[in-house]
Amino acid sequence: MPIQKNMKSVRLMQLEQYITDREFVSIEEICDKFNIHPNTARSDIKELVARGVAQKRYGGVTYSTANLPISFRERQEKNIQAKRSIGLAASQLLNEDDVIYVDAGTTALMLFLAAKSLPKRLTVITNNLDVVAWAARNTDYTVFVLPGKVNRQLNALASLETIDSLSAYNIKTAFLGTRGVSLKGELSSTSNIDAKLKMTVIALSERVVLMADYQKINQTAMFKFASMSSVDYWACEVNNEEVRGLADKFNTLLV
């Protein structure tokens, strides 16, 4: 049963990616592509529709645009001062010769841009296109770019290939973002692929640093990827009673 569940989970991620590449996908195409029965295809479509990822159309399915997040560049301009404060705080956890993972997202680049000083030697593993471009222009860091398909909402490489490639790495510190921190301490993403990617990174990392602003508290996106109990450090621009209480509840250190 666990194997069957895992196969279905992988197939649903592949199907989501397949649908996003096309304006319309028929049930026949899905059956041929994934070698499944029409009833299985309809069941998978029903699940993606329930998640808000897809919309049913006669004879098939289309990608749902109803709940698409605002563009990456629009998000990048929001809360810019908060992101700088978070980047400055998180940069204090960078050490010479560390092997780090830097996540996709609009706050990640501030780890470098807002730092007062940076290590001369780092190994950076990332799928973040802005981080790749900045590191190539401004540092002599060893940079490993994860393979995969470009996701424009994330401005990053994010596909099953990206997830599979992570098994080759041992990560000292992972710097991760989130679209929401629920009051139960659940971290979440708007993308299933992104959520699976973060889960894999957390499992491979010695320590995890969450880079999340105060506005993320009591927010929940569709796909859960971890609990705050998996986070060692939290870089937040606000240090009030609510933030301290949430951090203390899950034994997470504030920086």
C-alpha positions in Angstrom: 0.0 0.0 0.0 2.8 2.6 0.8 4.4 1.9 -2.6 1.0 2.4 -4.4 0.5 5.7 -2.5 4.0 6.9 -3.4 3.4 5.9 -7.1 0.2 7.9 -7.1 1.9 10.9 -5.4 4.6 10.9 -8.1 2.1 10.5 -10.9 0.0 13.4 -9.6 3.1 15.7 -9.5 4.0 14.6 -13.1 0.4 15.2 -14.2 0.3 18.6 -12.6 3.4 19.5 -14.5 2.1 18.0 -17.7 -1.1 20.1 -17.5 0.7 23.3 -16.8 2.6 22.9 -20.1 -0.5 22.7 -22.1 -3.7 24.7 -22.5 -5.9 21.6 -22.6 -5.2 17.9 -21.9 -7.7 15.2 -22.9 -8.4 12.1 -20.8 -7.1 10.0 -23.7 -3.8 11.9 -23.7 -3.5 11.4 -19.9 -4.1 7.7 -20.3 -1.5 7.4 -23.1 1.1 9.5 -21.3 0.8 7.7 -17.9 -0.4 4.3 -19.1 -3.4 4.4 -16.8 -7.1 3.4 -17.1 -9.6 6.2 -17.9 -11.2 5.8 -14.4 -7.8 6.3 -12.8 -7.3 9.4 -15.0 -10.7 10.8 -13.9 -9.8 10.1 -10.3 -6.5 12.0 -10.6 -8.2 14.9 -12.3 -10.8 15.0 -9.5 -8.0 15.2 -6.9 -6.1 18.0 -8.8 -9.4 19.9 -9.2 -10.0 19.6 -5.4 -6.6 21.0 -4.8 -7.4 24.0 -7.0 -4.6 23.1 -9.4 -6.8 22.2 -12.4 -10.2 22.9 -13.9 -12.4 20.2 -15.5 -13.4 20.8 -19.2 -15.5 18.5 -21.4 -13.3 15.5 -22.2 -10.3 16.6 -20.2 -8.7 19.2 -18.0 -7.0 22.6 -18.1 -4.7 24.4 -15.6 -6.5 26.5 -13.1 -5.6 30.2 -13.2 -8.2 31.2 -10.6 -5.9 31.1 -7.7 -2.5 31.8 -9.3 -0.2 33.8 -7.0 1.0 37.2 -8.1 4.1 37.2 -10.2 7.5 36.7 -8.8 8.7 40.2 -9.6 5.6 41.7 -7.9 6.3 39.7 -4.8 10.0 40.6 -4.9 9.0 44.3 -4.5 6.8 43.7 -1.5 8.0 44.1 2.1 11.5 44.9 0.8 12.7 46.3 4.1 11.5 43.3 6.0 13.4 41.1 3.5 16.6 43.0 4.0 16.3 42.6 7.8 15.7 38.9 7.4 18.6 38.5 5.0 20.9 40.4 7.4 19.9 38.2 10.3 20.2 35.0 8.4 23.6 35.9 7.0 25.1 35.7 10.5 24.7 32.0 10.2 27.0 31.8 7.2 30.4 30.3 8.0 33.6 29.9 5.9 33.7 26.8 3.8 30.1 25.9 4.5 28.0 23.9 2.1 24.6 25.7 1.9 21.4 25.3 0.1 19.6 28.5 -0.9 15.9 28.2 -1.7 13.7 29.7 -4.3 11.6 32.7 -3.3 11.8 36.5 -3.1 13.7 36.7 0.2 16.5 34.3 -0.5 18.8 36.6 -2.4 18.8 39.0 0.6 20.9 36.4 2.4 23.8 37.9 0.3 22.7 41.4 -0.6 21.9 42.5 3.0 24.9 40.9 4.6 27.4 43.2 6.3 30.2 40.7 5.4 30.3 37.4 3.6 32.6 34.4 3.8 35.2 34.3 1.1 34.6 30.6 0.4 31.2 28.9 0.2 29.7 26.1 -1.7 26.2 27.1 -2.8 23.6 24.6 -4.0 20.5 26.2 -5.4 17.7 26.2 -7.9 17.2 30.0 -7.5 17.9 31.7 -10.8 18.6 35.1 -9.1 21.1 33.6 -6.7 22.9 31.8 -9.6 23.2 35.0 -11.5 24.4 37.1 -8.5 26.9 34.5 -7.4 28.4 34.1 -10.9 28.9 37.9 -11.2 30.0 38.8 -7.7 31.8 35.8 -6.1 34.2 33.0 -6.5 31.9 30.6 -4.7 31.5 27.1 -5.9 27.9 27.0 -7.2 25.9 23.8 -8.0 22.8 24.6 -10.0 20.1 22.0 -9.7 18.7 20.7 -13.0 15.0 20.9 -14.0 12.4 22.9 -15.6 12.0 26.7 -15.1 9.1 27.6 -12.9 8.3 31.3 -13.6 6.2 31.8 -10.5 9.2 30.7 -8.4 11.9 32.1 -10.7 13.6 28.8 -10.1 14.2 25.4 -11.5 11.6 23.1 -10.0 10.5 19.7 -11.3 10.9 16.0 -10.4 14.3 16.1 -11.9 15.3 18.8 -9.4 14.1 16.8 -6.5 15.9 13.6 -7.7 19.2 15.5 -8.1 19.4 16.5 -4.4 20.3 12.9 -3.3 23.9 13.6 -4.5 24.5 16.3 -1.8 25.3 16.6 1.9 24.0 20.0 3.1 25.4 21.8 6.1 22.8 24.6 6.3 19.6 25.1 4.3 18.1 28.6 4.0 14.4 28.1 3.2 11.4 30.4 2.6 7.7 29.6 3.1 4.4 31.1 1.9 2.8 30.5 5.3 3.4 29.7 9.0 0.2 28.5 10.6 -0.5 28.8 14.3 0.0 25.1 14.5 3.5 25.6 13.1 2.8 24.2 9.7 4.9 25.5 6.8 3.4 25.5 3.4 3.9 26.3 -0.3 1.6 27.2 -3.2 3.4 24.6 -5.4 3.3 20.8 -4.9 6.7 20.5 -6.6 8.2 23.2 -4.4 6.8 21.6 -1.3 8.3 18.2 -2.2 11.6 19.9 -2.9 11.7 21.6 0.5 10.9 18.4 2.2 13.8 16.7 0.5 16.2 19.5 1.4 15.2 19.4 5.1 15.8 15.7 5.2 19.4 16.2 3.8 20.4 19.2 5.9 22.2 19.3 9.2 20.4 22.5 10.1 17.5 24.5 8.7 17.1 28.3 8.7 13.7 29.6 7.9 13.6 33.1 6.3 10.0 34.2 6.8 8.5 37.7 7.6 5.9 38.5 10.2 3.1 38.7 7.6 3.5 34.9 6.9 2.2 34.1 10.4 -1.3 32.6 10.4 -1.1 32.1 6.7 -1.6 28.7 5.0 -0.9 27.7 1.4 -2.1 24.6 -0.2 0.8 22.2 0.2 2.4 21.6 3.6 6.1 20.7 3.6 7.2 20.8 7.2 6.6 21.7 10.8 8.4 24.5 12.7 9.8 21.7 14.8 12.0 20.9 11.7 13.5 24.4 11.8 16.6 25.2 13.9 16.7 29.0 13.3 14.1 31.5 12.2 15.1 34.8 10.7 12.2 37.3 11.1 12.1 41.1 11.0 9.9 41.2 14.0 10.7 40.0 17.5 7.5 40.4 19.5 5.6 38.2 21.9 3.7 36.4 19.1 6.9 35.5 17.2 8.8 34.5 20.4 5.8 32.4 21.5 5.6 30.5 18.2 9.4 30.0 18.1 9.5 28.8 21.7 6.6 26.4 21.2 8.7 24.5 18.5 12.2 24.9 20.1 13.3 27.2 17.2 15.9 29.8 17.8 15.3 33.4 16.6 18.1 35.2 14.9 
